[in-house]
Amino acid sequence: MQFELYKDRQGEFRWRLRHANGNILATSSEGYKARASAVKCIDAVKASADVPVKELK
């Protein structure tokens, strides 16, 4: 898996998490004007890897 950081059509930074098979597993919910803000969001997602799953009914 890898995170991909890119600029969208509006020139804002976005990210996506891509599986080794090419499928997109997650994407940023918004664009960021600053690259550092997008990287900070990626870091937050990476840090939450140990967060438990809550099943909603």
MMTF fields as JSON, N, C-alpha, C and O atoms, coordinates in Angstrom:
{
  "mmtfVersion": "1.0.0",
  "mmtfProducer": "UNKNOWN",
  "numBonds": 227,
  "numAtoms": 228,
  "numGroups": 57,
  "numChains": 1,
  "numModels": 1,
  "chainsPerModel": [1],
  "groupsPerChain": [57],
  "chainIdList": ["A"],
  "bondAtomList": [4, 2, 8, 6, 12, 10, 16, 14, 20, 18, 24, 22, 28, 26, 32, 30, 36, 34, 40, 38, 44, 42, 48, 46, 52, 50, 56, 54, 60, 58, 64, 62, 68, 66, 72, 70, 76, 74, 80, 78, 84, 82, 88, 86, 92, 90, 96, 94, 100, 98, 104, 102, 108, 106, 112, 110, 116, 114, 120, 118, 124, 122, 128, 126, 132, 130, 136, 134, 140, 138, 144, 142, 148, 146, 152, 150, 156, 154, 160, 158, 164, 162, 168, 166, 172, 170, 176, 174, 180, 178, 184, 182, 188, 186, 192, 190, 196, 194, 200, 198, 204, 202, 208, 206, 212, 210, 216, 214, 220, 218, 224, 222],
  "bondOrderList": [1, 1, 1, 1, 1, 1, 1, 1, 1, 1, 1, 1, 1, 1, 1, 1, 1, 1, 1, 1, 1, 1, 1, 1, 1, 1, 1, 1, 1, 1, 1, 1, 1, 1, 1, 1, 1, 1, 1, 1, 1, 1, 1, 1, 1, 1, 1, 1, 1, 1, 1, 1, 1, 1, 1, 1],
  "groupList": [{"groupName": "MET", "atomNameList": ["N", "CA", "C", "O"], "elementList": ["N", "C", "C", "O"], "formalChargeList": [0, 0, 0, 0], "bondAtomList": [1, 0, 2, 1, 3, 2], "bondOrderList": [1, 1, 2], "singleLetterCode": "M", "chemCompType": "L-PEPTIDE LINKING"}, {"groupName": "GLN", "atomNameList": ["N", "CA", "C", "O"], "elementList": ["N", "C", "C", "O"], "formalChargeList": [0, 0, 0, 0], "bondAtomList": [1, 0, 2, 1, 3, 2], "bondOrderList": [1, 1, 2], "singleLetterCode": "Q", "chemCompType": "L-PEPTIDE LINKING"}, {"groupName": "PHE", "atomNameList": ["N", "CA", "C", "O"], "elementList": ["N", "C", "C", "O"], "formalChargeList": [0, 0, 0, 0], "bondAtomList": [1, 0, 2, 1, 3, 2], "bondOrderList": [1, 1, 2], "singleLetterCode": "F", "chemCompType": "L-PEPTIDE LINKING"}, {"groupName": "GLU", "atomNameList": ["N", "CA", "C", "O"], "elementList": ["N", "C", "C", "O"], "formalChargeList": [0, 0, 0, 0], "bondAtomList": [1, 0, 2, 1, 3, 2], "bondOrderList": [1, 1, 2], "singleLetterCode": "E", "chemCompType": "L-PEPTIDE LINKING"}, {"groupName": "LEU", "atomNameList": ["N", "CA", "C", "O"], "elementList": ["N", "C", "C", "O"], "formalChargeList": [0, 0, 0, 0], "bondAtomList": [1, 0, 2, 1, 3, 2], "bondOrderList": [1, 1, 2], "singleLetterCode": "L", "chemCompType": "L-PEPTIDE LINKING"}, {"groupName": "TYR", "atomNameList": ["N", "CA", "C", "O"], "elementList": ["N", "C", "C", "O"], "formalChargeList": [0, 0, 0, 0], "bondAtomList": [1, 0, 2, 1, 3, 2], "bondOrderList": [1, 1, 2], "singleLetterCode": "Y", "chemCompType": "L-PEPTIDE LINKING"}, {"groupName": "LYS", "atomNameList": ["N", "CA", "C", "O"], "elementList": ["N", "C", "C", "O"], "formalChargeList": [0, 0, 0, 0], "bondAtomList": [1, 0, 2, 1, 3, 2], "bondOrderList": [1, 1, 2], "singleLetterCode": "K", "chemCompType": "L-PEPTIDE LINKING"}, {"groupName": "ASP", "atomNameList": ["N", "CA", "C", "O"], "elementList": ["N", "C", "C", "O"], "formalChargeList": [0, 0, 0, 0], "bondAtomList": [1, 0, 2, 1, 3, 2], "bondOrderList": [1, 1, 2], "singleLetterCode": "D", "chemCompType": "L-PEPTIDE LINKING"}, {"groupName": "ARG", "atomNameList": ["N", "CA", "C", "O"], "elementList": ["N", "C", "C", "O"], "formalChargeList": [0, 0, 0, 0], "bondAtomList": [1, 0, 2, 1, 3, 2], "bondOrderList": [1, 1, 2], "singleLetterCode": "R", "chemCompType": "L-PEPTIDE LINKING"}, {"groupName": "GLY", "atomNameList": ["N", "CA", "C", "O"], "elementList": ["N", "C", "C", "O"], "formalChargeList": [0, 0, 0, 0], "bondAtomList": [1, 0, 2, 1, 3, 2], "bondOrderList": [1, 1, 2], "singleLetterCode": "G", "chemCompType": "PEPTIDE LINKING"}, {"groupName": "TRP", "atomNameList": ["N", "CA", "C", "O"], "elementList": ["N", "C", "C", "O"], "formalChargeList": [0, 0, 0, 0], "bondAtomList": [1, 0, 2, 1, 3, 2], "bondOrderList": [1, 1, 2], "singleLetterCode": "W", "chemCompType": "L-PEPTIDE LINKING"}, {"groupName": "HIS", "atomNameList": ["N", "CA", "C", "O"], "elementList": ["N", "C", "C", "O"], "formalChargeList": [0, 0, 0, 0], "bondAtomList": [1, 0, 2, 1, 3, 2], "bondOrderList": [1, 1, 2], "singleLetterCode": "H", "chemCompType": "L-PEPTIDE LINKING"}, {"groupName": "ALA", "atomNameList": ["N", "CA", "C", "O"], "elementList": ["N", "C", "C", "O"], "formalChargeList": [0, 0, 0, 0], "bondAtomList": [1, 0, 2, 1, 3, 2], "bondOrderList": [1, 1, 2], "singleLetterCode": "A", "chemCompType": "L-PEPTIDE LINKING"}, {"groupName": "ASN", "atomNameList": ["N", "CA", "C", "O"], "elementList": ["N", "C", "C", "O"], "formalChargeList": [0, 0, 0, 0], "bondAtomList": [1, 0, 2, 1, 3, 2], "bondOrderList": [1, 1, 2], "singleLetterCode": "N", "chemCompType": "L-PEPTIDE LINKING"}, {"groupName": "ILE", "atomNameList": ["N", "CA", "C", "O"], "elementList": ["N", "C", "C", "O"], "formalChargeList": [0, 0, 0, 0], "bondAtomList": [1, 0, 2, 1, 3, 2], "bondOrderList": [1, 1, 2], "singleLetterCode": "I", "chemCompType": "L-PEPTIDE LINKING"}, {"groupName": "THR", "atomNameList": ["N", "CA", "C", "O"], "elementList": ["N", "C", "C", "O"], "formalChargeList": [0, 0, 0, 0], "bondAtomList": [1, 0, 2, 1, 3, 2], "bondOrderList": [1, 1, 2], "singleLetterCode": "T", "chemCompType": "L-PEPTIDE LINKING"}, {"groupName": "SER", "atomNameList": ["N", "CA", "C", "O"], "elementList": ["N", "C", "C", "O"], "formalChargeList": [0, 0, 0, 0], "bondAtomList": [1, 0, 2, 1, 3, 2], "bondOrderList": [1, 1, 2], "singleLetterCode": "S", "chemCompType": "L-PEPTIDE LINKING"}, {"groupName": "VAL", "atomNameList": ["N", "CA", "C", "O"], "elementList": ["N", "C", "C", "O"], "formalChargeList": [0, 0, 0, 0], "bondAtomList": [1, 0, 2, 1, 3, 2], "bondOrderList": [1, 1, 2], "singleLetterCode": "V", "chemCompType": "L-PEPTIDE LINKING"}, {"groupName": "CYS", "atomNameList": ["N", "CA", "C", "O"], "elementList": ["N", "C", "C", "O"], "formalChargeList": [0, 0, 0, 0], "bondAtomList": [1, 0, 2, 1, 3, 2], "bondOrderList": [1, 1, 2], "singleLetterCode": "C", "chemCompType": "L-PEPTIDE LINKING"}, {"groupName": "PRO", "atomNameList": ["N", "CA", "C", "O"], "elementList": ["N", "C", "C", "O"], "formalChargeList": [0, 0, 0, 0], "bondAtomList": [1, 0, 2, 1, 3, 2], "bondOrderList": [1, 1, 2], "singleLetterCode": "P", "chemCompType": "L-PEPTIDE LINKING"}],
  "groupTypeList": [0, 1, 2, 3, 4, 5, 6, 7, 8, 1, 9, 3, 2, 8, 10, 8, 4, 8, 11, 12, 13, 9, 13, 14, 4, 12, 15, 16, 16, 3, 9, 5, 6, 12, 8, 12, 16, 12, 17, 6, 18, 14, 7, 12, 17, 6, 12, 16, 12, 7, 17, 19, 17, 6, 3, 4, 6],
  "groupIdList": [1, 2, 3, 4, 5, 6, 7, 8, 9, 10, 11, 12, 13, 14, 15, 16, 17, 18, 19, 20, 21, 22, 23, 24, 25, 26, 27, 28, 29, 30, 31, 32, 33, 34, 35, 36, 37, 38, 39, 40, 41, 42, 43, 44, 45, 46, 47, 48, 49, 50, 51, 52, 53, 54, 55, 56, 57],
  "secStructList": [7, 3, 3, 3, 3, 3, 3, 7, 6, 6, 1, 7, 3, 3, 3, 3, 3, 3, 7, 6, 6, 1, 7, 3, 3, 3, 3, 7, 1, 1, 7, 5, 1, 1, 2, 2, 2, 2, 2, 2, 2, 2, 2, 2, 2, 2, 2, 4, 4, 4, 7, 7, 7, 7, 7, 7, 7],
  "xCoordList": [0.852, 0.0, 0.89, 2.031, 0.329, 1.04, 0.055, -1.038, 0.462, -0.288, 0.191, 1.39, -0.739, -0.419, -0.88, -2.021, -0.004, -0.296, -0.29, 0.667, -1.355, -1.464, -2.263, -2.924, -2.191, -2.994, -4.223, -4.132, -5.379, -6.615, -6.756, -5.852, -7.873, -8.098, -8.129, -7.86, -8.453, -8.484, -7.112, -6.955, -6.13, -4.788, -4.579, -3.57, -5.535, -5.405, -4.823, -4.979, -4.15, -3.539, -4.575, -5.388, -4.524, -5.369, -4.497, -3.38, -5.021, -4.3, -5.26, -6.477, -4.68, -5.442, -4.525, -3.307, -5.125, -4.402, -4.71, -5.863, -3.675, -3.86, -3.27, -2.139, -4.057, -3.627, -2.627, -2.573, -1.847, -0.865, -1.523, -0.885, -2.804, -3.504, -4.074, -4.697, -3.865, -4.324, -5.625, -5.96, -6.363, -7.623, -7.367, -6.405, -8.25, -8.174, -8.959, -10.146, -8.294, -8.912, -9.496, -10.5, -8.877, -9.338, -8.871, -7.859, -9.634, -9.271, -9.507, -10.271, -8.845, -9.074, -10.481, -10.977, -11.105, -12.478, -12.522, -13.593, -11.36, -11.295, -9.939, -9.003, -9.84, -8.571, -7.9, -8.569, -6.582, -5.803, -4.962, -4.289, -5.002, -4.205, -2.713, -1.898, -2.364, -0.96, -0.629, -1.377, 0.489, 0.94, 1.114, 0.763, 1.653, 1.895, 0.605, 0.622, -0.502, -1.791, -2.236, -2.766, -2.024, -2.379, -1.492, -1.971, -0.209, 0.715, 0.337, 0.432, -0.087, -0.527, -1.733, -1.826, -2.64, -3.805, -3.377, -3.885, -2.451, -1.916, -1.309, -1.543, -0.539, 0.078, -0.974, -0.782, -2.082, -3.164, -3.802, -4.128, -3.978, -4.543, -3.577, -3.996, -2.303, -1.304, -1.271, -1.136, -1.393, -1.355, -2.593, -2.562, -3.676, -4.923, -5.046, -6.12, -3.988, -4.043, -4.436, -5.0, -4.15, -4.471, -5.82, -6.164, -6.573, -7.874, -8.849, -8.888, -9.631, -10.573, -11.684, -12.024, -12.229, -13.344, -14.639, -14.844, -15.511, -16.823, -17.863, -18.0, -18.593, -19.626, -20.905, -21.402, -21.43, -22.671, -23.835, -23.724, -24.94, -26.113, -27.257, -28.332],
  "yCoordList": [-1.182, 0.0, 1.235, 1.216, 2.292, 3.566, 4.724, 4.617, 5.822, 7.065, 7.803, 7.863, 8.359, 9.185, 10.602, 10.818, 11.553, 12.963, 13.649, 13.508, 14.393, 15.001, 16.296, 16.576, 17.079, 18.296, 18.002, 17.342, 18.504, 18.326, 19.441, 20.26, 19.47, 20.458, 21.89, 22.825, 22.064, 23.397, 23.809, 24.904, 22.927, 23.221, 22.942, 23.349, 22.243, 21.903, 20.498, 19.645, 20.284, 18.988, 18.019, 18.374, 16.813, 15.718, 14.483, 14.431, 13.494, 12.238, 11.076, 11.215, 9.937, 8.687, 7.565, 7.629, 6.548, 5.361, 4.259, 3.865, 3.767, 2.776, 1.431, 1.36, 0.375, -0.989, -1.433, -0.857, -2.442, -2.968, -3.465, -3.49, -3.863, -4.344, -3.204, -3.453, -1.956, -0.797, -0.191, 0.93, -0.903, -0.363, 0.798, 0.792, 1.798, 2.924, 2.559, 2.24, 2.606, 2.229, 3.418, 3.28, 4.588, 5.785, 7.017, 6.988, 8.104, 9.375, 10.511, 10.377, 11.619, 12.795, 13.313, 13.249, 13.815, 14.312, 15.755, 16.29, 16.381, 17.775, 18.045, 17.264, 19.158, 19.602, 20.547, 21.206, 20.61, 21.456, 22.421, 22.014, 23.69, 24.69, 24.484, 24.713, 24.054, 23.832, 22.342, 21.519, 22.01, 20.625, 20.079, 18.932, 20.898, 20.471, 20.052, 19.146, 20.691, 20.327, 18.946, 18.167, 18.639, 17.315, 16.246, 15.168, 16.54, 15.592, 15.371, 14.249, 16.419, 16.291, 15.354, 14.559, 15.44, 14.556, 13.107, 12.189, 12.902, 11.553, 11.0, 9.845, 11.82, 11.38, 10.997, 10.043, 11.732, 11.417, 10.073, 9.298, 9.796, 8.506, 7.382, 6.35, 7.577, 6.563, 6.299, 5.152, 7.342, 7.2, 6.498, 5.953, 6.504, 5.902, 4.429, 3.846, 3.828, 2.436, 1.472, 0.412, 1.821, 0.936, 1.245, 0.66, 2.146, 2.52, 1.357, 0.785, 0.998, -0.109, 0.223, 1.386, -0.819, -0.681, -0.696, -1.563, 0.256, 0.31, -0.017, 0.695, -1.1, -1.503, -0.728, -0.731, -0.067, 0.694, -0.16, -0.883, -0.071, -0.876, 0.007, -0.486],
  "zCoordList": [0.0, 0.0, 0.0, 0.463, -0.531, -0.497, -0.529, -1.084, 0.073, -0.028, -1.266, -1.537, -2.007, -3.169, -2.87, -2.463, -3.07, -2.84, -4.198, -4.96, -4.51, -5.839, -5.763, -4.762, -6.83, -6.936, -7.789, -8.824, -7.338, -8.096, -9.14, -9.3, -9.836, -10.901, -10.393, -11.147, -9.125, -8.527, -7.981, -7.44, -8.128, -7.65, -6.176, -5.6, -5.558, -4.139, -3.992, -4.866, -2.866, -2.597, -2.037, -1.183, -2.53, -2.048, -1.909, -2.424, -1.206, -1.067, -1.261, -1.131, -1.572, -1.617, -1.153, -1.315, -0.58, -0.138, -1.14, -1.311, -1.797, -2.851, -2.409, -1.93, -2.579, -2.282, -3.345, -4.432, -3.035, -3.99, -5.279, -6.332, -5.197, -6.392, -7.238, -8.27, -6.81, -7.575, -7.092, -7.475, -6.26, -5.745, -4.792, -4.024, -4.856, -3.929, -2.678, -2.753, -1.532, -0.262, 0.479, 1.177, 0.337, 1.046, 0.281, -0.419, 0.431, -0.195, 0.791, 1.747, 0.542, 1.381, 1.119, -0.005, 2.146, 2.012, 1.541, 1.256, 1.46, 1.028, 0.407, 0.571, -0.308, -0.854, 0.127, 0.923, 0.068, 0.966, 0.141, -0.806, 0.5, -0.215, 0.021, -0.873, 1.223, 1.569, 1.542, 2.069, 0.927, 0.875, 2.292, 2.568, 3.178, 4.56, 5.256, 6.089, 4.931, 5.538, 5.074, 5.866, 3.804, 3.288, 3.916, 4.269, 4.055, 4.681, 6.143, 6.64, 6.83, 8.224, 8.319, 9.255, 7.375, 7.351, 7.101, 7.746, 6.173, 5.927, 7.214, 7.569, 7.903, 9.16, 10.197, 10.951, 10.24, 11.183, 10.846, 11.744, 9.569, 9.152, 9.522, 10.047, 9.253, 9.59, 11.091, 11.515, 11.887, 13.345, 13.888, 14.992, 13.128, 13.601, 13.213, 13.365, 12.726, 12.276, 13.39, 13.117, 14.631, 15.757, 16.402, 17.429, 15.813, 16.367, 16.157, 15.068, 17.171, 17.012, 16.013, 15.794, 15.424, 14.487, 15.275, 16.124, 14.999, 15.642, 14.582, 13.587, 14.807, 13.863, 14.154, 15.28, 13.134, 13.265, 12.789, 11.799, 13.496, 13.124, 12.748, 12.406]
}
